[in-house]
Amino acid sequence: MRIHEGERRVSLSAREVAEFRLGPESRRGFTGQWRTALGTAWHRDLEIRTQSAVPDARFEVVIAGVLRRRNWTLEINGRIDQIIEKNGVTLLREVKTTSLPLPMAEEDLANAYPEYRRQIAVYCLLAGFSSAFTGEIRGELLFVSIGDGVMQTLPLRDDPAKLLETQLERITAFCEEQSRRRERLSPTEFKPAFAVFRPEQIKLQRELAESVTISPVRLLEAPTGFGKTGIALQHALERLRDGTCDRIIYLTGKSTGQHQAVRQLKAMIPAEGELRHFQLRSKREHSISTPRHDCTRVESCLEGIEDAWDLAGIDPAKLFEEGKTGVDDLRQLGALTGVCPFEIAKACLAFAEVWICDYNYVFSPGHRGVLQGVMGFDPAQTLLVIDEAHNLPSRVADNFSFSDTTAEAEALAAELRGTEQPYKLIKAADDWADFLATLKERDEHPATVDYEALDLLTHLNDAIQQTRLEPERLSPGSREHLFGFPSWRGFLADERFARLIWSPRGGALRVTCLSAAPHLADALVEYGSAVLMSATLSPEKSYTARLGMDAPLLRADAPWREDAYRIAIDCRVDTRYRSRASHYLETAETIHTLTRQSPSPVAVFFPSYHYAETVGSYVRQLDSLLRIAMQPRSVDLNGQLTFVEESLLTAHVLFFVLGSSFSESIDHLGGRIEDAMVVGPALPEVNPVQKAKLRQFEHLGREGAFREVYQLPAMTKINQALGRLVRAPGQRARVVLHCRRFAEQSYRELLAPEYTPEADIYRFDQLIAWLEGEV
């Protein structure tokens, strides 16, 4: 379906007319390739039968025409299965397969498939307006039972125009709504992102606008606190208002980024403005368990949802007008109406111009269908804004990584057998489990294991698609396990992806995606334009290689940050794993010294929880009165904010773990922490995956490969963490880089320019002198 708003014209297929609805649809059950193949076979068989009985019959005939409703032109096309002309009557026939037992009452069959009736009505209506058809036009549906081949004809007894009246009204009303959106936006004057723009912000804003003509995909690197969210949104809103894009999608991998984008957006939308934005959270966050609807029962979410939706009379456009589109609002509405809140959220998307959501909704094969299924959505007319883009390549690679074990595979096969699923599927699952049982612990399997796994997964995929599977009889976990195999198979069959096939222990198999660059590039080029932004996209060549495509990098100037940091390298200690134990006391003493020298709490960043906890015990031995606030594990956003706020008021020192959500997304430290310490560069753990990545970069030499795989990720975490300490002009931070490795040129050159060290410390008295400003 494509809406040509300026021309008040919409192009769509007969099937789209028949199936159009803005609310959710009930799931009719799993339909694999076997159903498609069976349907094709029945079409062929009935074609032969019809041709034998009526030699002049025509098949797969294109029917196209134009309908006009509410000053809208609907250009509709489709392909009818059979046309039989006899005795002055033109019979249009559509062949459909069904799993329902036939024959059944005509009314029941008609009510079971209203969209099929509408589809044949579309053909009849268009044929009635066409000079290519003469005589009386009649329509019928010929149903074939896939179980036993029993057939039943369902004549179209209604007037096609009357049958389609409500459906055509829904379509034109939606087109009208989309057209009003353009009318609403074109005169809108959005508020500027900032009351007063700094010179460097004005410069970046101009460069961003000019870069559209250079490349549709652009990279934007600006330090934390620069205001890049505001700059990017202002750029996007101006393009939306001017009609150069129809929609904005703002992506980020963390809740904090989403909330910040929503706050910024609200500040830029005038009170009288009608721009609609929608923050799409995860299905889990929308989940409810109430008397009228229980999302914990997987089968219940779409069961009877169309009737519940129609009965409730939910109007997404009205929800926006009433300001009732938040997660809590939709959960309350779901509890009241019995409609899954996540399905209500999905329906709201069609009525919003700005979507704010997680990376997965664009880049994950398992989640991108949520946006792709939105009525009227066209990626080519959409502008993507991707925040924290330095995390994007690794996040997307995680979506293409899989694992399975013998125990899990055997449990699946047993459940398939116990629920009497097709023998071919049971046999394929047994073969897969037997294969996993033969695997020994190994850092990397030879290519023969790759080929064997692909062969077995192909058999599993074929069995899933080509047999009459009944997944509703399986447990939710087994369904998820089973339907993951096609993705496995697709990934292994795609030779563009770099991957590692290994076994962390006997009887287990892992397939780890080492680079998702091909998928990233394919996904990005679908969109009209994209802005990928972060504080840490340098080095440019390294990032574009992981992105899978070249793109210009716009770097923001931030003169106010040039003298905002004082950095010293503490060369007295070695924090490498094999050496750190001998320096625990020195590390603790350094932290203790910083707390005594600092007027505010001190932030200390560690490579791991264990390291932080161990050093913490040493600090307590030095000073039992010193209050240490340790970053808690696995807390939500509110828990993170609460921890930071309370710790800043009550603790002398805050312990964070590098690379965690605390160190990369908590923006409440800026201007409130004056002293910080980074304990070691936090290199990734040495494991089979990292070793495989090293082999990927062998062409760069040993040092070059080590830099790409270990040093760059580590120093990116540090640059991110330090960026949170100074977020506005006038703020200052003093930082001790606590490890002699930071003095090595290969590490030093990966620090952002504003973190250039001013001193190397080799003795305790030098540390004191530097802290007191004497160095």
N, C-alpha and C positions, 0 to 999 in steps of 0.2 A: 504494500500500500504506500503510495507516494502522493503527498498533498502539494499541489502547486498553488500556494496561497495567493500570490498576486493575481493569478488568472482565475481563481475560484474554481479550480479543476482538480480532480483526484483520479488517479489511475490505480485500479485494483482488479484482482481476479474474481471470478464467480465464486470460488471457494472462500475468498476473503470476505466477500459480501455475506455469504451464508454463515460464516463462523464469527463474524465481528462481534465482540463484546468487550467492554471496558473493565468488567469485573473478572474474577478468577473463573477457571473452568474446572469441572469435575474430571478427575483422571479416570479414563476408561480401562486402565490396566496396561501392563507391558505389551508393546507390539514390536516384535523383532523383525528381522529380515524374513523369517519364515512366514510371517503374516503377509508381508508385502509380496513375497514370492508366490504364496498361495493365492493372494488376490489377483496377481498378474496371470497366474495359470487359469483361474476361473474366468477372467476377462477373455483370455484367448479361447478357452473352450466354448464359452457362450457366443463369442464372435463367430466361431465355426458353425455352431448350431443355427444361429440366426441367419448366416449367409446361405446355409443349406436350405432353410425354409423360405427366405426372402432374398433372392440373388441380388436385388437392386439396393439392399440395405447398405448404409454408409457407416463408417466407424472412425472414432477419434477425430471428429469434425470440429474445427474451430468455430466458435460462435462469439461474436464481439458486437458491441453496440454502445450507445450512449443513453443514459438516463439523466433527467434534470429534476433536481429537488432543491427548493429553497435557494434559488439562484446559484446552485452548484451544479457543475457538469461532472457526472460520474462516468468515466471511461472504463468499461468492464469487458474483460475477455476471458474465455475459458475453452475447454475442449470436452464436448459431449461424447459419451461412450458409443452410443448407437443412435442412428436415425433411420426410421422405417416409414416409408411413404406408401400408403395404400388406401384406395377408395376415397381420395380427397382428404385424407387425414394424415398429418405428419406427427408421428410418435417419437418423442425424445425420451431416450431411456438411459438411466445411469445404473451401473452395476455396483453393488456394495456387498461386502462380506460382513458377517456378524457372528458373534459367539453365542447369541441368544438362541434358544431352541425354537425352531420353526416347525409348523406354522403357529402363529399366535394371533390374537385379536388385532384387527387392523388399527384400531385406535391406540392400543398399547404399543404397537410397532412404530406408529407415527410419533407418539410421545417420547419414545426412547431415542429417536434420531431426528429432532427438529431441524438440525443444521442440514441434514440430507434433503429434507423436504424444501428448505429454503434454496438449496443449490439447484434442484431441478426447476424450481419456480423461476430462478434467475434466467436459466436457459430458455424457458418457455416465454418469459416476458421479452427477452431480447429477440428471440425468433419471431415473435409477433410483430415486432417493429421492422423486421428485415425483409427486403424484397426477395431474398434468396429462398424463402420458405412460403409455400402457398397452401391454401386450404386451412382446415381447422388444426390448431396446434394442441397436442396433448402431451402430458408428461407422466412418467412413471419411474419408480425405483424398483429394481429387481434385486432382492436380497438373496444371498446364498449362505447357508449355514456352513461354517468352516469345519464343523464336527462331522456332519454326515452328508453334506451336499444338498440337503433339502432346500428348495427354492420357494419364494413367495413374492408376488408382485404387490406393490403398494402404489395404486394410482394417485395422481395428484388431483384431488377433488376440489381443492380451493381455487379461487381466483388468484393467479400469481401476484397481481398488483396488490391485492388486499393482504395476502400472506406476507408480502415483503414490506408492507407499509411501515410497520414499526421498526424493522431492521434498517431500512433506508433512512428513516428519521434519525435513528441513533448515529448512523454514519455521518450524515450531513450536520447533525448537531455537534459532533466531535470536530468535524472540519471547521465549523463556524467558531468553535472554541479556540482552535489552533489559529484561525485567522485573527480573532480578537486579540490573541496574545501578541501578534505582531503589531496590531494597532495600539495596544496598551504600551508596548515597549518603545516604539519609535520616537514618541515625544519625550520620553523620560529623561530627566537630567539627574543622573546618579550623583550622590554626594562624593566629593573627592576622598580618596583613601585616608588622607591626613589633612588636618587643618592648615598646616604649613609644611610644604615639601622642602627637604634639604636639597642643595644643589646636586648631590650625587643621586638622589632619588629622581629628580627631574631628568637627569642624563640617562639613567637606566630606562625610565619610562619611554623616552624618545627612541632609544635604541631597540627596545622591545617592539614598538610599533613599526619601525623601519625594517626590522628583521623578517617580517612576514613575507616580504617579497623575495627574500634570499632562500628561505627554507621553511616548509610547514612545521618541521620539528626543530625546536630550539632549546638550548640548555641555558639555564640562568643560575649563576653562582653568586650568592651574596651572603655575607656573614649573618649569624644569628642576631636578631634584633634590628636588622637593616630595614625591615618592612616589606620583604619580598612578597608576602601573602597579599598585602594591600595593593602593591604594584601590579602583581599578576592578575588579581581580581579586577582591578580598574581597567587593565588592558582587555580582559575577557568581556567585561560588561559593556565596554564601548563597542566592541565588535558585535556583541549580541544586539545592542540597540541599533547599530547601523545596518543590521541585516546580513552581515558577512558570515554569521553562524546562527544556527537555530537554537543551540543548547550549549550549556557549559557543564562539564563534569569535572569536579574537583576531587582528586584522589589523594589519599594519604594512608599510611600503614598503621597509624596510631590514633587512638581516640582523642588525644590532646590536639593533634593537628586538625581533626574534624571540628572540634569545638572552637578552636581559634578561627577557622575559616568561617564558621557560622557567625561568630561574634563580629568579625570584620565585615561580613556581608550585610548583616543587619545594620551596622553603622553607616553603610553606603547606600542603603535603600531609603529613599525619601518616604516620609510618613504617608503621603498620599499616593505613593508608587504602588504598582500592582505586580511587581516582579515576584514570582513564586520560587522558593527554594525548598528542597526536601533533603533531609539527612537520612540516608538509608543505612540502618544499622544491621547487624547480623540477625539471622533467623532466631538464634538462641536468645538474643536480647528481647525479641518480640514475643517469645514463647509464653503461653499462659496455661494454667491447669484449673479450669473452672467448671461448674456444672453444665454450662451450655457448650463449652469447647475445651478440649484437652490436647494441647500440642505434643504432649509426651507420647500420645498414641499416634504413631506415624500415619496409620491408615486413616485417622479421623480428619486430618487437616483439609483434604480435598473431597472428602466423602459428602455428597449432597451440598457442596458449597454454592453451586449456582442458585439453587432454590433459596438457601439461607440468605445469599446476597440480595436476590430480587425481593425477598420478603422484607428484609431490613431496609431496603431503599437507600443504600449507602451512596452518597454522591461525593466523590473525591473533590470536585471543584468547590463544593460547599464547605468541606473540611478546611480547605485553604482559607476561604473567606472568614470562617469562624476561628482560625488560628488553632485548629485541633489536629495537627499532623505530627506531634511529638510521639516518641515511643510510648510514654505513659498514656497519652490520649488514645492511641490506637489499641493498646492493651485493654483499656476500659471499654472501648467500643466493641472489641472482639468478645469480651466477657458478656456484654449486653446482648449482642446479636447472634453469637455463636459462629462468627466468621473468623478464621485464623488472622490474627493481627498482621502477620508478615504478608499475607495475601492482600490485605487492605493497603499496606505500605507499597507493594508493587503496583497496585492500581493507581496510587497517587502520583507515581512517577510521570505518567503521561501528561499531567496537568502542571508540571513544574518546569521552569526554564533552567534552573541550576540544580544539579544533583551533587551531593557531597557523600562520598562513600569510600570503601576500602579498595585497595589495588585489585583484589580478587575479582571484583565485579567487571573488570575490563580484561584482566590478564589470565585468570584461572579458567581452564577449560570447563571445570565443573560448576562455575558460578557465573560465567559471562552471559549465559542464557537469560538471566534475570533482566538485564538491560536490553539484550537483543530482542526480547519478546515484548518490549513496550510498544504499544501502538503508536505509529507515527515517528518512531526513533530512526534517525539516519546518521550513522557515524560520520559519513562524509560531510555532514553539515554541523558537526559538533567540534567544539574546542576543548581539549583536555588540558587541565592544569594538574601536574603531578608534584606533590610536595614530598620532601625527604627522599628525593629521587636517588640518592646514593644507595638506599636500601632496596631499590626496585629489582635489580638483577638477581640478587640472592633470594629475595622473596618469591620471585617468579620461578626460579630454579627449584625451590622447595615443592612447588606444585607438580613438578615432573619427577619427583623422587618417590619410590615405592618400596615396600617391604612385605615379606610373608614368611611364615614359619611352618614347619611340618605339622605341629600341633594344631595350628589354626586351619591349615588346609585340610587336615584329616577331619576336623570338626565340621567343616563346611560340607565335605563329601558325605559324611554321616547324615547330616541334616537333609541333604538333597535326596539321599536314599530313603530316609525315614518319611519324607513328604511325597515320595513316589514321583519325583521329577523325571524327565525323559532320560532313558538309559544312556544316550549319547553324551548328555551333560554329566551324568554321574561318572561315566568312564573317563571323560576328560579331566574331571576334578580328581579322581583317584590317581590318574597318571601324573598330574601336577604334584600331588602330595608325595607320591613315590619318588619323583625327581628331587624334591626338596630334601627328602630323607637321605639322599646320597651325597649331599653337599657337606664338605668339611670346612672348618674355619680357614678362611683364606682372605688375604688383603686384596687380591684381584684374581678373578677367574679367567681362564683362557677363553679365546673366542668361541671354542666349541660349546662352552656353557651358555654363552650368549645366543648362539644359533639354536641350541636345544630348548632354551627357555622361550625363544620367539616361536619355535615350532609348536610347543605345548600350549602357549598362550593363544596361538592362532586357532588351535583345535578348540580351546575353551571359548574363544570369541565366536567361532562358527556355531558351536553348540548353543550358546546363549541366543544368538541371532536366528538360527535356523530350526530350532526345536520349539515345541509348544510348551514353553516354560510357564509355570504358575508361581510367580514370585510372592504373591500375597500369602502363600502358605509358609513362607520362610520368616525367620526372626529378622528384625531390623538390622542386626549386626551381620547376618549372613547375606542379606540383600545387598548391603553396602560392600561387603567383601566380594560378592559375585560380580556386581556391576562395575567394580574397579578394574576387572581384567581387561576389558576392551581398551581402557586408557593405557594400561601396561603395554599391551600389544602394539598400540599405535605409537607409543614412545620408542619402543625397541625397534620398530620397523623404520623409523625416521632416522636416516643416517646423518642428518645435519647436526644432531645433538651430540655433544661430547658427554660421555657418561662413564660411570664406574660400576661394574657388576662384581659384588663381593659378598662374603659371608662373615659377619662379626662373630659367629659361633656355628657349630655344626647344626645342620638342619634348618638354617635360616638363610634367606636371600635378600640382599638389598640392591636396588638399582638406584644409584645416586646421579642426579643430573649435575654435571659440572659447569655447564653454561647453557642458559636458556636464550641466548642471543638470537637465534633464528625465530623463535616464537615472539620475542619482544619486538623485533623489527616488523614481523608480519602484522602484529596487532596494532602497532603505532601507525603504519601507513594506511590503515582503514579509516583513520580519522582525518577530518579536514585540516586540523592543525593541533599542535601540542607544545606545551611549555613544561619542561622538566626542571625543577628547581631544588637547590640544596645549598648548604654552606660549604659542602665538601664534594665537588665534582672533579676537582683536579687530582691527578694529571689527566688532561683532556683525552689523550689518545687511549689511555687505559680504560677510561669510562666508556668512550664510544665503542671500543672493542667489545666490552661486556654488554653494551646496548644492541650491538649487531648492526649499527648504521652510523654514518657520519652525520654530525649536526653542529651548527655553529654554537660556540660558547660565549655568552655575554657575561662579563665579570663586572660586578658592581664595585665602585670605589667607596671606601669608608674611612676618610681621613681621621675621623674622631677615634678610630680604633688603633691608630698607629702608635700612640704613646700610652694606650690604656693598660697595657700589660707589662709587668716586670717578670722576666723568666730567668731562672737559674737552673743549671744542671748539677745535681748532686752526684758527683763521680765517686763518692766514697763506698758505694754499695753496688752489688751485682744481684739483680732480682730474678735472674734465670732460675728455673725450677731446681736445678741441682745445687745452686749456690745460695738461694734466698734464706735457708734456715740459719746459716752462719751470720746473717745480717738482721735477723728479727729484732734484736735489741736496739741496733742502730736506727732501724726504721721507726720503732716505737719512740725512741728518744727524739727523733726528728719531729714526729707528730706532736709530742709533748712540748717541744720547744716552740713550734708554730702556735699552739694554743695559748702559750704564755705571752707570745709576741703580738697576737692578733686581737684587735678590739671587737671582732665579731666571730661567730662560729667558723670553724675551719672545715672545708670539704676535702675529703681524701678519696681518691679513686683507685680501686684495686682491680687486678685481673680476674679475681674469683672470690666467691663467698668464703671458701676455706682459708685463703690467704688473709682476708680481712678479719675473720674471726680469730685466727692465730695471733696476728699482730695486736688485735684488740686485747687479748689476754695479757700480753706483755705491757701494753700501755696501762692497764689497770694495776699491774704490779708496781709500776713506777709511781702512779698517783691514783689512789683508790677513790679520790673525790672527783676525778675527771669524768664527766658524763659523756658517754659515747652513744650516739644514735645509729644503729645498724640498719641499713636498708632492708625492709622486710621482703620476703619472697612471695611471688604470686599474688599481688594485690591489685585491685582494679584502680581506675583513675582516681576515684575519690579517696581511696586508701593511700595512694601515692601523695596526693596533695595534702592530706591530713598529716602524714608522716613528716613532710617537709615543713609545713607551717608549725607544727608542734615542736619539732626538733630545733628549728631556728630560735625558738623562744626558750627552750629548756636545756639544750645540749651544748657542750663545748666543741664537739667535733662530730661531723656527719660522715659515715662510711658509705660509699657508693660502689657499685660494680660496673666497670666499663662495658659499654655496649648494651646495657639494660635500658628499659624505658625511662628509668630515673635519670640516667646520665645523658640521654639523647633527646628527651622530650619535656622534661620538667623545666619550665621557664621562670620559676619563681626564685631562682638563686641570684639573678642579675641585680647588682647593686646592694645585695644583702650579704654576700660572701666576699670578703676582701682577700682572704688567703686560701690557697688550695695546694694540694700535693697529688701528684700522679705517681703511683708506685709501679714502675715498670711499664713497658710498652704493650703488654697484654697481647702477645702474639697468639694466633689461633693454635689450638691443641694439635700436636703432631698425631695424625691418624691416617688410615688408608685413603680417605678422601683428599686430605691435603697433599699427600704424596702423589696421588693421581693428578691433582691440579698442577703440581710442580712439573710433571712430565708434559703437561699441556704447553708449558712455557719453556721447554728445553731449548727452543730456537733463540731465546734471549740470553742463554748462558746461565750458569749456576746462580750468579748474583742477581741477574735480571729476573729469573724465575722466583727466587726467594723474595725479592722485592714485591712482585705482583701478588704472590700467594699469602705471604706472611706479613710483610712490613706495611703494605698499603692498607689492608683492613685494620691493622692495629693502630696505625697513626690516624686513620680516619675517625676511629672511635675517640681518640684523644682530642683531635681538632674539634669534633662535635661537642665533647664535654666542656672543653675550655670556652667554646663559643657561648655557652649558656651563662658564663660568669659576667660578661660585659654585653649588655643588650641595648644600651642607650648612651648618648654623649654624656660625659661627666663621670661615668662609672669607671672603676679601676679594679684591677686584680693583680695579686702577687702570687706566682706559682713556682713551686719546686718540682722539677722533673727528677724523680728519685730513682736513678739507675745510671750507671756509667755508659750503658749502650746509647743513651740519648746524645752523648757527645760524639758518637760515630757519625761520619758524614752522611751515610746512607739513611740514618734516622733523622738527623738534624734537617736535611733538605726536604723532608716530607712534612715538617711543621709548617703551618700557615705563616706567611710573612710577618704578621703581627705578633707571632709567638717566638720570634728570633731571640735566642738566649743572650743575655748580657753578661753572664758570668758562669764559669765552671768552678765548682766547689770541691776541694780535695781534703779539707780539714774542718773540724767542728767550729773553730774560731772564725774561719772564712764564712761559714753559714751565718753565724751571729753578726758578723760585720755586714754581710749583704742584707740581712733582715733589718739592720739598723740604718741602712742607707749609706754605709761607708765604702761600698764597692760599686 
